[in-house]
Amino acid sequence: MHPDQSSALSPSVRGPWKPARHIRRENGALAVVPRTHHLSSPYRGISFEPRCSKVQDLVRRFLEPVEGPLGQAVLFDARMLHGSLENRTEEDRAVVVSGIFPQGSEIVTCFREPEAKAPIELFRQPPEFLLRFPNFLHDCHARPTMSEVVGTVPAGQVPQPMTEGEFLAACRLLGIEARDEMPPAPGPRCHMIGEPR
């Protein structure tokens, strides 16, 4: 489960998710935790820990599967916690994912060096970034190369991972209720990351 990394410092980025076949829980439906976009930091990147990384077992209790027939798409706020369920069938589950950005948005990504006191650096990407960046899902934790630094977030202001108590309190405040619809996670624990590795 993850929120998408920051691509534009805008609250209105949307993430269309369009399956190429009928999607059910058994073959890898999308699962979301509604309204968790309100918990998200504007500074999200795959090079540093997301806010919900320490509450992954608890978040599972709040997941809501989104099933749908072929031909329908799901449009959701990219800051919301989401991910795909395990495909427990023998059939492939192909999905088209993309992003919708407000017209005129600059593409700004976030990067943080691994040392503890490092700031978050904000990198303005060129307009062709989404089409030409060679490192999507390949060495994508490395420092950006086709961009310029346009700002920093000091280490003392870097959003920290939430505790279970903080997550539950935020859920109560936002009216997010546990659904307890998901079976226990099979196999090894899932690692919550900013984007798929």
Secondary structure, 3 states (H helix, E strand, C coil): CECCCCCCCCCCCEEEEEECCCECCCECCEEECCCHHHHCCCCCCCCCCCCCHHHHHHHHCCCEEECECCCCCEEEECCCCEEECCECCCCCCCEEECCECCCCCCEEEEEECCCCCCCEEEEEECCCHHHHCCCCCCCCCCCCCCCEEEEEECHHHCCCCCCHHHHHHHHHHHCCCCCCCCCCCCCCCCCCCCCCC
